[in-house]
């Protein structure tokens, strides 16, 4: 055990560097500009232009009296709270700067970073769910997210009701009514509405505004709407502007963007972040200083990388769409369903660079295609500088029951592709020769 304060009931105190410059002559600066310095004061680090990596487990007080004053503020013996850093399980300079910059991209009041996207999601759900409660979630979900709800939280008396991503208001109202009845029978509440939009791996979109309106009509205001925005964020969708309360990311993907780290985050108003922060303080799970530092570097180029990848994906999909061995594309730039197109037009700022490719045939044809690739790499994950391809039905979603996979559209003919920043003509040539092997 540590002798550091057990900050369960009190949010972790923050440093207070010099006031940030976020406007010029009243004009609000863009996130791409703020990524170069926001949240960091060189004067606190010997004038270093870039933030150093703070590899320390604990932080020194300037005096015993300062230490006493700090802990009086944390424990509530003195009004006004506390400032400064205490222990690296709670937070550190690299993580604080990262959280400040992550919040900017989504227009959030606060943000929290974690050791992985799944750590972020699991700790968040634990913060809001108790025995007898019900989670309402969209489908499809990333298999690990669905498994945590259905298998792990279920051990502690938490139940769930799911609904298809494209549900209408009438369908979703029925889902909420079912969830409320289930919660009432178990002496709990509807604790959270959890969305994944676009859904992994089909790119199915959820109408966030519809979900917000239905929640407001049927549930108390203390039931948050959380959304995994990994496939589009932080550049191509801003869910907090459309009714979500908490936005979640696997920072491993586009934000990290180089397939060399694992991390996650959530963002939203402080009232939604504080309960999660308290559990993170107790359990740990915060991103380590080196990973946070690497993410700060990645955030400086995230807009450039995502723009290039998005442009590449548009060109690649234009080629794939007309290929005789391609049965269809789950690409947001080529939506064929009117309702999905309406959601896209209202919610999305770009089509992204991850999509599902449906080949004519099944697993055998997909395997031939994957094994023939020369530029694209056969690997799970997405959002990196390199193009990746995988077969969800036999890889990332194999743990999902076969019938459930078919229901969600995760068929044996589906290949998930994440386009990188290579030359687009080289990628097209690679896919062309790989399709010859099908």
N, C-alpha and C positions, 0 to 999 in steps of 0.2 A: 504494500500500500504506500501511497505517497503522503507526505505531510502538507501538500498543497491543499488549498481550500476545496472542499467538495461543492463545486458551483452547480448545484442541481436547481436551486430556486432562483438564482441570480444570474442574469446573462453575463457572459465574459466581458470584462471592461476592455475598452479600446484605447489605443494611443490617440493623441490629438496633434498631428503635425500642423504645419502652417496652413492657413486657409487656402483652399484650392481655387485656382483660376479656371472657371468653367465657361465664362462668357467674355466676349470682346465687344465693347461698345454696345452691350445689350444683346448681342447675337450669341446664341448658345452654340458652343463648339460641338462638332460631330464626334461620335465614339472613336473613329479611326485616329483622330487627333489626340484625344484624351488618353489613348492607350500608351502614349509615349512618356507620360509622366504622372498621371493622376494617381493620388494616394501615396506618393513617395516624396519625401523631403530630403534632398541631398545633404542638407545641413546636419541631419541626424546620423549620417553615415560618412563622416570625414570628407564630404563633398563629392563622393562617388556619383558619377552621372547615372549609372544603373544601380539598382538595389543589389547589395551583396546577398549571398546566401547565408542566412542566420542559423548556423548549426549549433544550437544550444538547447538544453532541456529545461533550463530555468533562467530567470531574469533577476539581476541584482537590484536591491533597493539602495538608494543613496544614503539612507540612515535608518536606524531602528524605529525612530518616530514616524518616518515615512511608511515603513512597513506596517506599523500599527494602524496608521490612518487609512491605509489601503484596505486592510482587512476589516476595519470598522465600517467602511463604505460598502464592502461586499456583503457583510453579514447583516447590514441594516442597523447597526448600533449608532451609525451616524448618517444623517440625511445627505443626499447628494451623490451617492454612489461612489465609484472609484475609477481612476484612470490608470493606464499603463498596463504592462504585461507581467504575468506571474509565472506561468508554466506552459510548456509547449503542447501539452495535451489539449489545452483550451484554445490557444492561438499563438501566432508569432508574426513578426513583421512581414515576411513574404506572403503568408496566407492572408493577412489583413489587406495588403495592397491588391492581391489577386481578387479578393472578395469585393473591394471597392470598384475595381474595373469590370468585373463580371456584371455587377448591378447596373452599370451604365448601359450595356448592350440591350438589356430588356426594360430599361426605364424603371427599375425596381428600387425600393427604398433600402434594401439590404440583401445580402447574399451570403451563403455558407459553402465552403469547399470541403470535399471529402476524398477519401483514399480511392474511391471508385464510384462509377455511376450507380451501381447497385447498393453500395453503402449509403449513398445519398437517399435513394428511394426507400430502402429498408428502415433507416433511422427516422425518416420523415413519417412513414406509415406508423411506426411504433409510437411516435410522439402524439399521434391523433387517435389511435385506436385502443379500446379497452375491451375486456371480455364482454361478449354479448352484442358488440357493435357489428355493423355491416359496412363493407366497402362496395361502392358501385363503380365498376370499371368498364372501359371500352374494350373491344376486341378487333383485331388481334393486338396482343401485347408481346413485347420481348419475352421469350420463354422464361427467363429467370424472374422477371417481374410477376408474371402469372403464377409461377411456381411458388414464389414467396407468399402471395396472397392465399393460394389454394392449399398449400401444404404446410407452411411454417406458421403463418398467423392463425390458421385453423386449429393448430395445437393449443392455442391460447384463447379459444372461444370466439374468434372473429370470423364472420361469415361474409360471403360476397354474392353480388348479383351482377352479371355482365350483360352487355348489349353490343350489337354490331356498330362499327364506326359510323356508318351512314344512316343511323336511326333518325326518324322524324320526331317532331315534338310529341305527337300523340304516342308513338312507341316508347319514347323516353319517359313520358309521364307515367305510363304503365309500369315501367321498370322502377321508378322511384316509389310508386305506391307499393309494389311488391317488397322493395327494400325496407320501407317503413314498417310494413306488417311484420316482416321477418325480425327486425330490430325490436319491435314491441313485444313479440313473443319471447324474445331472449333477454328482455330487460335492458336493452341497450339503445343505441341511436344509430342513425346513418352518419358515420364518422367522416367519410371522405368520398368525393367523386374523383376518380383517378382516370385520366385520359392519356392515350398515346396517339399523337396525331402529327405527322403521318404515322400510320401503324407499321410496325416491322413484321414482315418484309414487303407487304403489299402496297404500301403508300396510301392506304385508305384514310380519308380525312374525317375528323369529327367536327360537327358544327358547335364550336365553343360558345358562341353567342346564344344558341338555342339551349345548351346545357345550363348556362348561367341564368337565363330567364326561367327555365323549369325549376332550377334549384331555389331561386328567389321566391317562387310561388309555392313551393311545397316544403321547404326545409328551413331551419333556423340559419341565421347568418354566420354561425360559428362552424358550419360544415364547409370546409375549403374545397375548391376545385383545383386540383393539381394536374399538371400535364407534362409528359415527357416530350420535349421539343427537339430531341437530339438530331433527327433527320433534317430539320430545316434551320435550326437556330445556330448562332444568334442573328444571322443575316436575313433569312428569308421568311421568318414568321415571328411576330411579337405577341404571344398569347395573352400577356397581362393587359394588353389594350383591347382585348375582345371578351374579357370576362373571367379569365383564369385568375386564381389567387396566388398560385405557386407554380413556377416553371422549373423543370428538372432537366439536367443534362448529364450525359456521359461526356466529360471533357476530354476523354480519350480520343474522341472522334474529331469533329471539325475544329474545335478550339485548340486542342493539342496539335492535331493535324499532321503529325509526322510519324505516327505509329511507334513512338518511343517512350510513352508514358501511359499510366492508368490513373484516372481521377474522375471526380464527379462534382456536381454542385446543384443547389437549389437557390431560387431568388424570389422575392416578394416583399410585402410590407413587413416591418419589424414585428408586428403582432403575430404574423404567421411564422416568422423565422425564430423568434425567441424560444418557443417550446421545443423546437428541433435543436437549437443551439444548446439548450440545457441538457438534453440527452447526449448530444455529442460530447459535451464537457465531461460527462460521467463515463461514457463508454469509450471515448476516443474515436478514431475513424477519420480524423482530420487529414487532409493532404499533407505530406511531409514537406519541409522547406525546399528541398531540391526540386521536387515536382512542381511546387508552387512557382518557383523561380523559372522553370522551363515553360510553364504556362504563361507567365508574364511575357516572355520572349515571343511565344507563339501568338499571343493576342495582338502583337504589333503588326502581324501580317495576315490575320485571319480573314479580313475583308478581301485582300488581294487573292489569297488562295481559294476562297470560296467562289469568288467571281470567276476565276479561271476555270475551276472545276465545273461550275454551272454552265459556262459557255461550251466547254468540251462535251458535257453530257447532252446538250441540245444537238450538237452536230452528230454525235454517235447515235443518238436515238433516231435522228432523221434517216440515217443509213439503215439501222436495224428494222425500222418500221416497214420498209419496202422489201426486206429480204424474204424470199419464199420459204425459208425454214423457220421463220419466226411467226408464232401464233398470236402474239400480242405483247404489249408493253404496259407495265404499271408505272408510267412516268407522268409526273404532274404537269408536264408541258404538253401532254397529249391525252387529256382526259376525255372519255367518251360518254360518261354518265352526266346528265344535266344537273342532278343534285350535287354531285361531287364538284362539278365545275363551279356551281354557285358558291359553295363553301370556299373553294380555292380563290375565287375572285374577291371574296370579302376578307379572307384571313391571310392570304399568302402574298409575299413580295417577290417570290421567285420559285422556280420549279425544283431547285436543288440538284444534286448530282448523284443521288442514290436511287436506283429504280429496280423493278423486277422485270426480268425478261422471260417470257413464256415460249419455250421451244415446242415445235411439233414433235410429239413423242412423249417420253417419260424420263425415268431416271437414267436409263442407258444412254439416251441421246444427250442428256445434260452432262453426264460424266465424260462422254467423248468430247464435247465442247470444252469443258473445263480442263481436261488433260491436254488439249491441243493448244491452249493459250501460251503465248511466248512473252508478251509484254505484261499483261495483267497477271497478278499473282493469285493463286488459289489459297485464300485465307479468309477467316472470319474478321469482323470489324469493318469499319467504313470511315469515310471522312479524312483519309490520309492523303499525302501528296502522291502516292502511287495508286493505280487502279487495282481494285480487289474484286474477286468473284467467288461465290460460294453457293452451295446447294442447301437451302434452309431445311427442307424436309428430312434430309439425312444428316444434317449437322446441327445448326443452332436451335432448331425447333423439333429435333428428334424426340425429346422428352414429352412433347405435346402429343396426346393420343391421336391416332390416325384419323378417327372420325372428326375430332375437333379441328385438325389441320385442314381437312377437306371443307369443313364448314366455313373456315376462315379464308379459304382460297390459297392455302399454302400447299400447293399440289406438287407432285413429283416432276412436273414439267417446268417448275419455276427455278430460275437462277437469279440470285441477288447480285447486282453489280454496283460498285461504288467507283465512280470515275475520278481519277486524280488529275494532276496538272501536267501530264505528258503532252507531247504534240498530238492534237486530235486526229490528224491523218494517220499517224502511226497506230493509234488505238483502233481506228476503223480498219486498217489493214490487218491488225491482229485478230479482230473479231471476224473479219471476212474469211481469213484462212482457217480459223477455228470452226466456223460454221461449215466449211467444206468437209470437216471430219464427222459431221453429224449424219 
